[in-house]
Amino acid sequence: MNIEKIVVSPRLTSHGSKSIQISYSLRAKLSLPFSSGLVKVLCGRNSIFAKIVCMNEEHTHVSIHQELLRELSLPAYPFKISIKYDSQKRWLELGPVVAVLTEIDVGEKPVSLGSIDSFCRELASCSEEKGIFFYVFSMSDYVQEKMNGYTLNQNEWQECSVPHPSVVHNRIHSRTLEQSQDFLRMTADFIQHKVPYFNDRFLNKWEVHQILNANPHLTPFLPKTELLSSKTVLETMVHLYPVVFLKPINGSQGKRIFRICHTDEGFELDYSTFSGHLLRDYLSFDDLFQSLLPRIKKEAFIVQEGIELLTYEKKPMDFRILCHKRNYSQWKISSGVARVSAENQFVANIALGGSLYKIREALSASFELSEAAHISKLLNELSLEIAEALGKYAGGLYGEFGMDLAVDSQGHPWIIEVNTKPSKNAEERKSLAARPSARSIIDYCLFLSESHQDEAH
């Protein structure tokens, strides 16, 4: 089966509304028969029957009547897409169709996709290179008949009718939305139509810890962690370790994290917020707990042993490593950075003012070059093993994980947490070209589309 990348142009007249004009050279490349009958044309879930008419064009060009474009739910402006002909099934296919599911503020003009706007533009650019029809949609856009989405046209997100997707990348940021009946109905429709979607759902911190803790190879790299199920659990932990952290199991971006330090005078409590840190001292554990209770009683928390993090210029530092799936079983490292916390912050998160550095550069401030290279390699190997464990045991389909790792003064790596929808701000942007993570996402979408092609049709 030959696959070609083409530019599709809308057409209004000549050869009738049920015809598709293609160049002679493209017809030869696709091995299209010279019969005068109708050919089935597919894009996503949509299909039409059209007559193929050849035109004298040197380039691999296709011109489709606007009426047919509407039936295929494709835009009425020129766009790039792959085309292939299956001689056995006698159909012509455009696509695949890849979509990102996220929240969209339709009231904002021009339309912006918030924190992932830039990343989605990179995905659109990578898709165009590979002949993929790409768009972004929200849950309210998804209907079983005709759906709308946002395509990138002349550098702006434009709402238009779009074909149902071949693959969906879930980038919903709200756990509430992800647990709603609307989301469940939509994913049930994906399953019914054999549409793969990833990352399946948010994994909470306790769930991740339990999966990783069941892997003997990973337990030496896990700080002691307990679910905060009672006052006794916290009391035991603060007496066992000089420093412990309280983290909401569904938290993100370093928000709402408490650090408790056991001091000679009692306890010191520090709380991470977007406005800085709140520091309090308590003489007894009971006083500490009574102060904490109003802040922690409405959601679930874990209690985690505090690791003495390696510092950079006397500020805490951790490492964000992005892993992406190549196929059904293999993972790869797409990128990695060292994150150094802002002044007076104990959380090294970019959302809280942290800075990015190259991993080896940051490690070389504390270790010899050869040792820094060894630790960097170890962080990558550990990340791949984490991705394999979660991909295998978390349930659902995952194509991307963001690993937050730390290193202590002895060079020993520690697993801090894992993100199923990692922030795109904690990744180096070396040029205007798409980042490796964007290319990896599109490559995985292409793999899933090809793997599910026969099932979908």
N, C-alpha and C positions, 0 to 999 in steps of 0.2 A: 504494500500500500504506500503510494507516494504522498508526501506531505509538503505543501508549499506555503510560504507566507505571502500574503497578498494585501493590496489596498482595495477596499470596497468603496465604490462611489455610488451615491443615489442617482437614479435616472428617472425622468418623467415620461418620456415619449419613445417611440420607435420600437418595433418588434413586439408590441403588446405588453400588457401589465403582468403576464404570467411567464415572462422570459428572463433569463440571466445571460448577460453578454460576457464572454470571456475571450481572451486572446488565443490565437492558434497555438502559440508556444506553451501557454499554460495547459491547454487541452492535451497536448502531447505529453507534457510532464506528468499530468495526472492519469494518463492512459484512459481518458474518457472515450467511450464508444461514439462513433459518428452517426448513431441512429437518431431519428427525428422524434422519438418518443419522449415522454415526460420523465424527469429524474426526481427522486425524492431528495429534498434538501433539509438538513437538520441543523439546529443550533440550540443547545441546551435541551429543554423538553419540547421545544416547538419544532414543527415540521410542516413543509409545504411541498407541492409538486410544481415543478417549473420546467420550461423548455430551455435547453442550452443553445445559445446562438453564438457563433464565433465572430470575432471582429479583428480587423487588421491593426493590432497593437503589438509593438515590440516587447513591451514589459508584461510581467505576469499580473495583468490587471483584470478586475471583475467589476462589472456595472450591474446593479440590481435595481429594479423598479421600486419606487417608494412604497407602493402598495404591498409588495412582497416583504420589504424591510419591516413594515408595520406588523405584518403577520408573523414575522420571526422575532418581533420585539427588539429590533436593532435600530440604532439612531440614524437619522436622516442627514448625517454629515460624514465625510470620508474617515475611515478608520482602518487600522491594520488588524489582520486576523489570519489564522492558519486555515487552509482548506485541504481536504483530502477526499479521495474517491475510493470507496470500497466496491470492487468489481463483483465480489460474491453477493453482497447484499444489494448492490446497485443503488447506493445512496451517496450523496455528496454531503460532507459534514464541515461546518464552520465552527471553529473554537479550538480548545475548550473554553468554558465560561467559568471564571473564578471570581468569587465575591468575598468581601470582608463584612462581617456582621458587627455593628457597633451602635452606639448612641449618636444621633445626629440632631443638632440644634437647627431646626428648619427656620427659626425666627431670625437667625443671623444672616446678613447679606454682605458680601458673598458668603455662601455656605462654608462653614469651617468644621473640621472633624476633631477639633480640640487637640488633645495631647498627641494624637496619632495622625494628625493631618499630614505632616511632612513625610512620615513613614508610608502612609497610603499613596502619596505621590510617587515615592520610590517604587512601591509595588506596581503602580500603574505603568511606570517607565519600564520596569523589568518585564511586565506582561506584554507590553507592546513589542519589545524586542523578540519575544518568543511566540508572537502570534496568538496571544491569549486575550479574550475579551474580558476586561476587568471592570468591576464596579463595587461600590460600597452601598450597603443598605441597612436599615434599622428594622426592628421587629414589626413596627407598624406598616412598613412597606411590603412585607411579605404576605401575599395572598395566593391561593392555589390556582386562580385563573390567570389574570394578568398582573404582574407586579412592577413596581417602580424601583429605581435605584439611582445612584449618582455616579456619572462617568466624568472623567477628566477631559474637558474639551477647551482648548485655548487657555490652558492653565487655570481654569475654574471648574469647580464641581457643578455639574449640570444635571438637574433631575430629568429623567426620561423613562420611557417604558423599556424594560430590560428582560432578556430571557431568564428563565429559572437557572440557578447555578449548577455547574457540574461538581464543584468543590466549594466548601465554605470554611473560611478561617474565622473562628469565634474570637472577637476582641471586645465583647461586652464587658464593661468595667463594673457594673452593678451586680452584686451577688443576689440582691432582691429580684431584679429582672430575670436573672438566670434561674431562679427557683420558681418563677411564675408559671401559671397554667398556659399562658400564651407561648412561652418559650418551650414548654413541654409539647404543646400541639405542633409547633413549628418543627422541632427536632424529630417528632414522630413522622411528620411529612417527609423530612429528609430520608429517614430510614425506609419508609415505604417506597420512595423513588430511587433508592440505592445511591443517595448523595452523601459522600463522606464529609464529615465536618470535624474540625479540630480547632483549637484545643478544647476538649470536650466540656470542661467546667473548671471552676476554681477548686484547688485542693487546699484545705486549711492546714495550718502548721502542725497540728497534732496528728492529723492523718498522714502527712508526709513523714513525720518523725517515726510513726509506728511502722510504716513501710520500710524505711531505711534501717531502722533498728533491728528489723527481722533479717537483715543481710549481714552475716558475720564479717564480711570484708569491709563494711562501712561503719560498724559500731565503734572502732577505735577513733573515728573522726567525728563522733557525735558528742556534743556537750551533754551532761546529765540533764534530762528534761522530764518534767512531770506535768500532768494536767492539773490545773488549780481547781481541785474538786472540794477542798475544805481548807479551813484556817490551819489545820495541822500540817498539811502538805507544805504550805509556805513557811511555816515556822521551822519545820525540819530542814528545808532547803537553805534558809538564811543562816542557820547555825552550822550547816555543813560546808558552805562556801563563803568566802569573803565578799563576793559580789554575785548577785543573781539578777536576772531580767524577767520582768512580767511582760508578755506579749499577747495581744489579742489574736486568737487563732485565725481570725479572718482579716487581720490588719494588713496594711500595705504602705509603701513609701516611708517607712520608719516612723509612722505616726502612732501616738498613744502607747509608747513603750515606757515602762518604768524601770529604773535601775535602783537597786537597793544595795547599799554598802554597809557591811558590819564594821562599826568603828569601836574604839575603846569606850566612847561615851554612850554608845547605843547604835542607832541606825541613821543612815543618810539616804533620803529619797530624792531621786532626780526623775523628771518627767519630760519626755520629748514632745514638743509641740511645734507648729509652724512659726510661732512667735518667739521661740527661744526655749530655754529650759527653766523649770520651776524646781528650786532646791529647798528641801525641808529637813530638819533634824528632829529625831525622836529619841527619848530616853529608854523606852521599852518597846518590845514587839507589839504589845497590846495597843499602845498609842499609835504605832505605825499602821497596824491593821485597821483600826477604826478610821484613820484618815483615808486609807486606800479604799475601803469598802464601798462608799458611794460611787467611786469611779470605776470599779471593776464588777459590780454585782449584776449589771445589765447585759453582759456578754461573757463568752468563755475565754479564758486565758490559759497560757502555758507558763510554767516557771522554768527558767533555763539557767544552768550554771554559767556564770560570767567568765569568759576567757580573757586573759590579759593579752589584748591585741597588739600586734606589731604596730609601731607608730611611724609616721612620716612627718618630719619637722614638728615632733611632739604632739601630733594630732592622731587620733585613732584611724586605722585604715583597714578596709576589707577589699574583697575582690569580686567583681561581677563577671561571670563567664557565661556566654550564651551558647547553648547546644541546640542543634537542629537535626531533625531526622532525615536521613538520606532515602530510606525505603522502609519496608515493614520491620526491619530488625536493626539496622545500623544507624548510629548517631555520629555527628561530627562537631568539632568546635568551630564556631563561626567568628567569634570575637571574644576578647577579654580585656578588662581594664581594672586598674587599681582605683578605689574611691577613697578619698581622704576627707574626713569630716570637716565641717566649718568650725570656726572658732567657738569654743564653749559648747560644742555639741558632742554627744557620745555616740551618735548614730551617723555612720558615713553614708549618707543618702543624698543624691543630687537634688531631690525635691526639698531638702533642708539646707541647701547651700553648699554641699560638698563639691570637691574638685576631682577631675579625672587625670590619671597618669598612666603611662605604659607600665605593664606589670613588672618587667625586668628592671626598668629604671627605678621603680619604687622599692623593689626588693634589694637592689644594689646599694641602697642607702644603709642597709643593715647587714648585708652578707657579701662575701666575695662573689665575683662574677659567675664563677662555676657553680657555686652553691645557689645563687639566685636563679640560674638557668635550670638547675635540678628541681628546685621548689616550684618554679613555673610549670615545668613538665608534670610534676606530681599533681598540681592543681587541675591541669587539663585531664589527666587520667582519672582523677577522682570525680570530676564533673561528668565524664562519659559514663562512669559506673553508676552514678546517681541517676542519670537520664535513663539508662537501661533498666534499672530497678523500678523506677516510677512508671516508665512506659509499659513495663510488663505487668505490674501489680496494681496500678491505680484505677484501672477500668476506664474504658473509653479510649479515644484516639488523641494522642498528643504529638505535636510536631516541633514544639519549641519549649525549652525550659531556661529560666535565668537562675543560675546558681550564685548564691551569696556565700562566699567562703572567707575564712580568716586564717591568719598564720600567727603563731605565738613567737616569743623571742627565741625559742629553740628551733624554729623552722618547721614546726609540726602544723599541718593544715587542720582546720576545723570546719564542719558544715554548719553554717548559721541558719540559712533557710533556702527554700526553693520557690520560685515564682512561675506560675503557669501562664501568666500574661505579663511578661517583664516590660518595664518601662523602656521606651525607646530614647529617653534622654540620657541614660547611663551607657551610652555607646559612642565611641569616637566617630566623628564625621570628618574624614580626611580630605574630601573633595565634594563637589556637587553631585558626583556619581552615586548611584544607589549603594548602600552599605551591604556588606556580606550577608547580614541577617535578612535583608529584603530579598536578595537573590536566592537565599536558602529557602525562604518561605515559598516563593514562586516555583522553585525546582520541586519542592515537596508536593505542591498543588498539582503540578504537571504529572508527577509520578502517580498520585492518587487518581487523577482523572484517567490516565491510561490504564491503570489497574482495574478501575470500575467501569470502563467503557462498555464492555459487553453486557454487564449486569444492568446498567442504566437503560440500555436499548432492548 
